[in-house]
Amino acid sequence: MNTMNYGVGDDIPVYVISVAAELSGLHPQTLRQYDRLGLVRPGRTSGRGRRYSMRDIRLLREVQRLSQEEGINLAGIKRILELQQEVEELRETVFHLHNELEAARSAVARRGAAPRPKGGELIPVRRTRVTIFNPAAHPGRPQDGQGDQGE
């Protein structure tokens, strides 16, 4: 079926349930059931009427295909859709992390290409803590110049 998109975004809920049912090839009652089960989540009007987007229509077609052609029950279809959504979110995360990594690598490469001061290599220095023990500050200990002085 060839549906035309006249400048309406895929996620904009514009189709009433009867039109969505016709476009998806399903009965309106089936769409209501899928909504109740959480397989598809159409938008709502202020009067709580369902409005379906083109993305919803494609999802309804996929649910129908999985059910009729693959013989998968609705619980299985719901899990498949959840996993597909999770995979999509993970792909997006990987994409952003890849871009951040590339930016960090570029920054390190630029920093490494900068001229270094003469006089040798720069070496990293570990921070250490130094504790200074002052025996004179503790009562009962001999002060400087007092105590055992080899008589």
Long-range contacts (C-beta under 8 A, 24 or more apart in sequence): 3-54, 3-57, 5-54, 8-54, 9-53, 10-53, 10-54, 10-55, 11-53, 11-55, 12-53, 13-42, 13-43, 13-51, 13-52, 13-53, 13-56, 14-51, 14-52, 14-53, 15-51, 15-52, 15-53, 15-56, 15-57, 16-49, 16-50, 16-51, 16-52, 17-42, 17-49, 17-50, 17-52, 19-52, 20-50, 20-52, 20-56, 20-57, 20-60, 23-57, 24-57, 24-60, 24-61, 24-64, 25-61, 25-64, 26-60, 26-64, 31-60, 34-60, 34-63, 34-74, 37-74, 37-78, 38-78, 39-63, 39-74, 39-77, 39-78, 39-81
